[in-house]
Amino acid sequence: MNVNNPFLFITPRNSDVLVGRHSFLETLEKKVLESLDTHAIIAVNGPFGIGKSQFIYKIIEDLKTRKNIKIFNFDFNLNTLNDLRSVPHEKDLKKQIIIVIDRFELIESLTKEIQHKVLNVMAELCDAKDTFILETSSDLIKKVADVEPNVKKYFNIINVPQMNYDEVKKLIYTRLNEVRKDKSESINPFTEEEVKMIHKQSKGNPRMVLMLCASLYEKKN
């Protein structure tokens, strides 16, 4: 394996997922800010590897600088129900509250009874005008709604866009520049046809783009 393969690190970085998608980041932040005076669960939605966690991380990084906002960040686990119950009231903090739950998909590992309790507490916090930010998939939202139909009305689903061809191309030469002496927009050692194939097979998913590039780069070097 070529240690200089710039695609070996297949987890998308901030710089990877934001390639050409700054407008989506702005849209997401606007949706979050609009939800602060209502009751909403911002569901950053899309398939695995599309960059959901990186977009959320970037949004939270920006929002932490605002003095009127308090962010609670929880990893989903067996204690999540207690974590949510421990969140103070907005009026006590005198700040607007955002609750970020990482790995929300793990809710499926709980019994239906506990899932129901978690979702009920989330609904209560939404009614108290707290805002949630979660990573979701369409399948997960459907399963959650089946467990607690009432919670679905709080979901504000924001789909993460796929990368278009030009964005995939830029991601590729950005990674290639990490091992080049002179930075450029060249896709060498790849060809235009190979990049088109990568875009098609990956369906614009940055993690899949990097995996395909890593394999192809190995064959060429």
N, C-alpha and C positions, 0 to 999 in steps of 0.2 A: 504493500500500500504506500502510495506517495504521500509523505508527510507534508509536502507543500501543496497538497490539494486544498484549495480555499473553500471547497464545498463540504468538507468532512463534518463540520459543525452544522448539522441540519436543522437545529432549532432556530427559527427565525429570530433575529435580533431586532431591536427598535429600528435600526437603519434599514433592515431588510423589509419589514412589513410596511414601513412608511413610504417606500419607493412609489412615487406617483399617487399615493393615497392620502395626502395631507388634507384634501377636501373632506374625506370621510371622517378624519380625526376631528375636524372643525364641526362637522354635522353632529357627531357623537357628543362632543362637549356641549354644544348648544342644547341638545335634547336633555342632557343631564341637568343643566342649569335651569331649563324650563320646568323640569319635574320637581324642583325643590319646594315649590309652593303648592304642590298637589300631592297626590299619593300615587307612586309609580314604582314598578320594578323594571328597570332598564335591562332588557335582555339582549346582550350583544351576541348575536346569533350567527351560526355558521358551522361548517364541518371542522373536524380536527385538523389543525395545521394552518388554518386560514389567517391566523394572527390575532385572535380575539384577546388573549391574555396580554399581548404586547400593547394593543390599543388601550385596554383598560388601565394598564400600568402607566402609560403616558398621560392619560386623562387624570388619574389620581395624583400623579406627580405635579401636574399643573394646579389642580384644585387645592392641594395641601398648602399652597401659598396664600390662599384666601382666608382672611381672619374670621369671616362669618360662617365658615364651614368646619365641621368636625367629622373626621372620617374614622370609621371603625372597620378594620380589616380582619376577617375570620377565614381560617381554613376549615372547610366542611369536615366534620368528624362527629363522633358520638356525643360530644359535648356542645354541639352547635345550638341545640335547643336552649341550654342554659346560657350560652353566650348571648343569644338574641334577647333572652329575658333580662339580661343584665344591662342592656343598653339604656342609658338614662333618657329622661324626657327632654325633648327639644327646649321646652320652656325653662327647665332647670339649667341647661347648658347655655342658654341664650345664643345658640348657634344652630344653623341648619345641619341636619344629620344625613350623612351618606354611609350606607352599610355595604361593604364589598365582601362577597362570599366567594372565595376561590374554590374550585373543584366542586361546584354545586351539583354536578352529575352524580356525586357519591350519595345523594339523597336516595337513590334507587337501592342502595345497599341496606337501608333501614326497613323495619317492618312498616306495613301500611299504617298502623296506628301511630307510630312515631313520625312518619312522613306527614300525616294529617296534622299532628300537633305543631310541627315545624312550620308548615304552610299557614296554619291559623295564626301563629305568632307573627309571621311575616305580614299577613293581612292586617293584623291589629297595628303593627308599626307603620304600615302604609297609611292607615286611617289617622294615625298620629302625625302624618305628613313627613315621615322619614322616607328617604329614597334608597332603593337597593340597586346595586349593579352586579349582574351575574353573567357568566358565560353559559350559553345554552346552545342546544340544537333543536331543530323542529320536532324531532322525535321526543326529546326530553320534555319540551313544553306540553306536548300532547299527553304524556304520561303523568305529568304533574297535575294537569287539568282533570285527568280521570280520577286522581286521588282526591282532589279538593277543587271542584268546579268553580267555587266562588273566587278562587285566587286568580283565575284567568283574566278577570276584568282589570287587574292591576298591571298586567304585563304590557310594556311598550317595547315591541320587538323591533330591533334595528339590525338588519342583515349586513354583515361584513361583505363588501364587494370582492369578487375575484379580481386577480390581476389581469389586465389586458396584455396583448402581445408586447407593446412598447415597454410596459412596466416589467414584464418578465425579462426582457432584453436588458433593461437597466439594472435589474437585480443581478443578472449574470456578470455584466462587466464591472459592477461595483465590487462583487466578490473577487473577480479576477485581478482587480487592481490591488488587492491585499498582498499579492505575491509578485507584482510587477515592479520593476525599477522605475518605469515611467508610466504614470497614470494616463489612461486613454478610454475612449468609448468603444474600443475594439472588442469583439466577442471571440476573437482568436484564442484558443484553438478550435472553437466551435464554428459551424457554418450557419448561414441564415436558415437553411432547411432544417438543421438540427434544432435550432432554437424554436422554430415553428412547431416541430414535433414535440418538444418539451412543453411548450405552451398548451398544445392540444391534449397531451396525455395528463398533464398536471391539473387541467381545468382551472388554471390560474391560482392554484393553491401554493403559496410560497414554500411550505415545507416539502411538498412533492417536487417542486422545481429544483430545490437544493439536492434532494435525493437523486433525482434523475441526472443532474449535472455532476454530482460526485461520482456516479458510476461511469458516465461517459468520459469524464476527465481522466479517470484511471486507465481507461482503454487507450487514450491518446498519449499518455505519458508513461 
